[in-house]
Amino acid sequence: MQILPNSSEPLKEVRVEDDRTGLSIETLKRAFADNLFYIQGKFPEIASRNDFYMALAYTVRDRLLRRWLNTAETYTRNASRTVAYMSAEFLMGPQLGNNLINLGIYDQVNQAMKELGLDLEELLEEEEEPGLGNGGLGRLAACYLDSLATLEIPSLGYGIRYEFGIFEQDIKDGWQVEITDKWLSAGNPWELPRPEWSVEVKLGGHTEMRADEHGHFKVYWLPDKIVKGIPYDTPILGYKTNTANTLRLWKAEAVESFDFYAFDSGDYLGAVHQKTVSENISKVLYPNDNSAQGKELRLAQQIFFVSCSLKDMTRIMAGQNVPLEQFADKFVIQLNDTHPSVAIPELMRLLIDEHNMTWDQAWGITKKTFAYTNHTLLPEALERWPISLFGRMLPRHLEIIYEINNRFLDEVRMKFPDDVDRLRRMSLIDESGERYVRMAFLACVGSYSINGVAALHTELLQKDVLHDFYEMYPEKFNNKTNGITPRRFMVLSNPRLCKLLHSKIGDEWVKNLYELRKLEGFVDDPEFRHQWRQMKQEIKQDVVDYIKSTTGINVNVNSMFDIQAKRFHEYKRQHLNVLHIITLYNRIKANPNIEITPRTFLFGGKAAPGYYMAKLIIKLINSVGDIVNRDPDVRDRLKVVFLKDFSVKFAQKIYPAAELSEQISTAGKEASGTGNMKFALNGAITIGTLDGANVEILEEVGAENFFLCGLTTEEVYALKAKGYKPWEYYKKDPELKLAIDRIASGFFSHGDPNLFKPLVDHLLGNDQYMLMADYRSYIDTQDEVSQAYRDIDRWTRMSILNVARMGKFSSDRSIRDYCEDFWKIQPVKIDLKQYVEATAILH
């Protein structure tokens, strides 16, 4: 049955099976045609590609719903202990392909679309990606939701339904340009609004103490503004399980969105003013906080989604007849970084002010409910809110934080008598200048668990960033190394590799990544190594074609694909990578006949809109590429390509093609990283520093399968303590000096010496992230990389062993660790009931 717009053949009747959400090809085709007609309101001749995508998405969603409803019914009936994962970001990626994989119907749907004259790959490309995250933090949250469902762990993801996600990135004259991400413009078939579960959130105003109807004195919060939160639910299906958990995102609306009196008086803008102001809260992901208004909006976003979520939990408990005193038994709340840490005083407020608990009772529940994941070693990234702003927006919460702080400092005094400086360091209120609320400290005090996300990161938290809290509460600290879901980052994104793996070791590894160890038995098989290389070459050719079609640049498929794809930040040191490119280029210019291992340098990633230095590095990459790619002396031995608008969908194309993974952050700066895991899992070899999870990847894959470079964390600290002088490294190393001088002279900027002057001045003067100190080690290690790449068998063995030894880095392992070590939560089996059984209670 053809249904393409240019098809002359009419829609044919297809046999309707008894099971209206069946998985046979004929049932899928009929469901697809029904959804195109009844949901999209289109017939094939006038349907757009997006209409076809939407019809397929609804067809797949229908097959999720029974699992979703059965899951919710089971959790409700059993009052199951539940993980509430609070995160300001959920970078979910496109849902259609992932759901096809997890339902186990990818091949059936592919065949059904073929029989209908459609291309499944084209429909997958049609899906708009919800850009509800910046990078690693939001993507980790998405991986964890996938694993929670796959492991059958009751969970709810709570966040914000941003109308506009992270910006779309364009490149104009080498510079990043931000474009509004209108991901909702064509509709979102995966979500269901739940307006009947809306809640109200207070903002601003003041507090008063007065007697209640029983004569007891209570604090009353009289707000300036009330905002309504509307939940939108998305099913999160586990891999080949019946468990479908929920991601619940909150949209902000005005309590009364239209002022009829103002409209009737001729004040048309005033009539919708409250609607506009209220909806701003969920309008955009991370508004720029360089202004007072931006800071206020960010804080409003945080209290908005945590207050909505906590009230939602109390609603769920009431519906399951669970007493509020058992809150910590029913829910464990995981705080994904400090953004949701205002939930601690908000839960206290709800329990004390709205449910009449005593302070001690409420604090006892709160301390047993929250667990805190720290995601940063950068002091500037530990959130602080000015007291003036916090008190103006959340007056009751500030009072509660003051009381928490007073009681906490008494504990500190008892444990460390007469240590006045410790009290100053640990206070939840920073008094050193303008007064601030320290949100990370609040999270430490109000949580029963504090974890880092890589072994080194946790060690540095204990030794440095949160050292005082480690001395105070050593029992709270633990490590949970991050992980990634193999369903999206192998099964979905790398079908060629998966087909090869399946032919040798089966597919048990999809749910137990340690099964990949079986690959080691084939590493000495010449035929298998040949198949591995052929597979990699085919993937690379796909990317070569993609680069040509999107950038016009011709790339040598036989060159090494050297990739650095991640958020742009000076500590991630994309500019160190650029110095290597310039060094290779300078060698070619000095001797055009020099033997150079051909390389294609691929970059992807976004810089924060207000981060000038990161945007200047993007400009430098493009400027260097403009020269290198056009110089006839290079003769295609080097190519530099910046692939714009890095996203989950984009990453799924790039990770499988990578041969060298650049993980070169300054030691002691990257908390963990997950891109390093995704690259290695797809067969790339890492060149990296001993930073974040690189340390553990090195331990797992072996030093002989990892290119290590740069200073260690201890050496970084020691060099800074001694007095780091970047200028001296510049003077002593001729290749480094020439690379910097070429940038400074305007060679890569059409003769303009001022364009990159801020970057050069920073490197030679301050060099906070120590590029100069690590340059020589990095360059020498890159020379080793080039030598290794020429040995085809050695490189292939390294690639295979990287994949084989990545079992530790599954998000399934991470979630099991959380469950066993401090969530104390067990899997709940979901029986897949027929729809009529599930609704029998209505009769």
Stockholm file with secondary structure:
# STOCKHOLM 1.0

chainA/1-843         MQILPNSSEPLKEVRVEDDRTGLSIETLKRAFADNLFYIQGKFPEIASRNDFYMALAYTVRDRLLRRWLNTAETYTRNASRTVAYMSAEFLMGPQLGNNLINLGIYDQVNQAMKELGLDLEELLEEEEEPGLGNGGLGRLAACYLDSLATLEIPSLGYGIRYEFGIFEQDIKDGWQVEITDKWLSAGNPWELPRPEWSVEVKLGGHTEMRADEHGHFKVYWLPDKIVKGIPYDTPILGYKTNTANTLRLWKAEAVESFDFYAFDSGDYLGAVHQKTVSENISKVLYPNDNSAQGKELRLAQQIFFVSCSLKDMTRIMAGQNVPLEQFADKFVIQLNDTHPSVAIPELMRLLIDEHNMTWDQAWGITKKTFAYTNHTLLPEALERWPISLFGRMLPRHLEIIYEINNRFLDEVRMKFPDDVDRLRRMSLIDESGERYVRMAFLACVGSYSINGVAALHTELLQKDVLHDFYEMYPEKFNNKTNGITPRRFMVLSNPRLCKLLHSKIGDEWVKNLYELRKLEGFVDDPEFRHQWRQMKQEIKQDVVDYIKSTTGINVNVNSMFDIQAKRFHEYKRQHLNVLHIITLYNRIKANPNIEITPRTFLFGGKAAPGYYMAKLIIKLINSVGDIVNRDPDVRDRLKVVFLKDFSVKFAQKIYPAAELSEQISTAGKEASGTGNMKFALNGAITIGTLDGANVEILEEVGAENFFLCGLTTEEVYALKAKGYKPWEYYKKDPELKLAIDRIASGFFSHGDPNLFKPLVDHLLGNDQYMLMADYRSYIDTQDEVSQAYRDIDRWTRMSILNVARMGKFSSDRSIRDYCEDFWKIQPVKIDLKQYVEATAILH
#=GR chainA/1-843 SS CCCCTTCCSCCCCCCCCSSTTCCSHHHHHHHHHHHHHHTSCCCGGGCCHHHHHHHHHHHHHHHHHHHHHHHHHHHHHHTCCEEEEECSCCCCCCSHHHHHHHHTCHHHHHHHHHHTTCCHHHHHHHSCCCCCCSSHHHHHHHHHHHHHHHTTCCEEEEEECCSBCSCEEEEETTEEEEECCCTTTTCCTTCEECGGGCEEEEESCEEEEEECTTSCEEEEEECSEEEEEEEEEEEEECTTSSCEEEEEEEEEEESSCCCHHHHHTTCHHHHTHHHHHHHGGGTBSSCCTTSHHHHHHHHHHHHHHHHHHHHHHHHHHHHTTCCGGGHHHHEEEEEESSTTTTHHHHHHHIIIIITCCCHHHHHHHHHHHEEEECCCCCGGGSCEEEHHHHHHHCHHHHHHHHHHHHHHHHHHHHHSTTCHHHHHHHCSEECSSSCEEEHHHHHHHHCSEEEESSHHHHHHIIIIITHHHHHHCGGGEEECCCCBCHIIIIIITCHHHHHHHHHHHCSGGGTCGGGGGGGGGGTTCHHHHHHHHHHHHHHHHHHHHHHHHHHCCCCCTTSEEEEEESCCCGGGTHHHHHHHHHHHHHHHHHCTTCCCCCEEEEEECCCCTTCHHHHHHHHHHHHHHHHHTTCTTTTTSEEEEECCSCCHHHHHHHGGGCSEEEECCCTTTCSCCSHHHHHHHTTCEEEECSCTTHHHHHHHHCGGGSEECSCCHHHHHHHHHHCCCHHHHHHHCHHHHHHHHHHHHTTTTTTCTTTTHHHHHHHHHTCTTCHHHHHHHHHHHHHHHHHHHHSHHHHHHHHHHHHHTCGGGBHHHHHHHHIIIIICCCCCCCCCCCHHHHTGGGC
#=GC SS_cons         CCCCTTCCSCCCCCCCCSSTTCCSHHHHHHHHHHHHHHTSCCCGGGCCHHHHHHHHHHHHHHHHHHHHHHHHHHHHHHTCCEEEEECSCCCCCCSHHHHHHHHTCHHHHHHHHHHTTCCHHHHHHHSCCCCCCSSHHHHHHHHHHHHHHHTTCCEEEEEECCSBCSCEEEEETTEEEEECCCTTTTCCTTCEECGGGCEEEEESCEEEEEECTTSCEEEEEECSEEEEEEEEEEEEECTTSSCEEEEEEEEEEESSCCCHHHHHTTCHHHHTHHHHHHHGGGTBSSCCTTSHHHHHHHHHHHHHHHHHHHHHHHHHHHHTTCCGGGHHHHEEEEEESSTTTTHHHHHHHIIIIITCCCHHHHHHHHHHHEEEECCCCCGGGSCEEEHHHHHHHCHHHHHHHHHHHHHHHHHHHHHSTTCHHHHHHHCSEECSSSCEEEHHHHHHHHCSEEEESSHHHHHHIIIIITHHHHHHCGGGEEECCCCBCHIIIIIITCHHHHHHHHHHHCSGGGTCGGGGGGGGGGTTCHHHHHHHHHHHHHHHHHHHHHHHHHHCCCCCTTSEEEEEESCCCGGGTHHHHHHHHHHHHHHHHHCTTCCCCCEEEEEECCCCTTCHHHHHHHHHHHHHHHHHTTCTTTTTSEEEEECCSCCHHHHHHHGGGCSEEEECCCTTTCSCCSHHHHHHHTTCEEEECSCTTHHHHHHHHCGGGSEECSCCHHHHHHHHHHCCCHHHHHHHCHHHHHHHHHHHHTTTTTTCTTTTHHHHHHHHHTCTTCHHHHHHHHHHHHHHHHHHHHSHHHHHHHHHHHHHTCGGGBHHHHHHHHIIIIICCCCCCCCCCCHHHHTGGGC
//
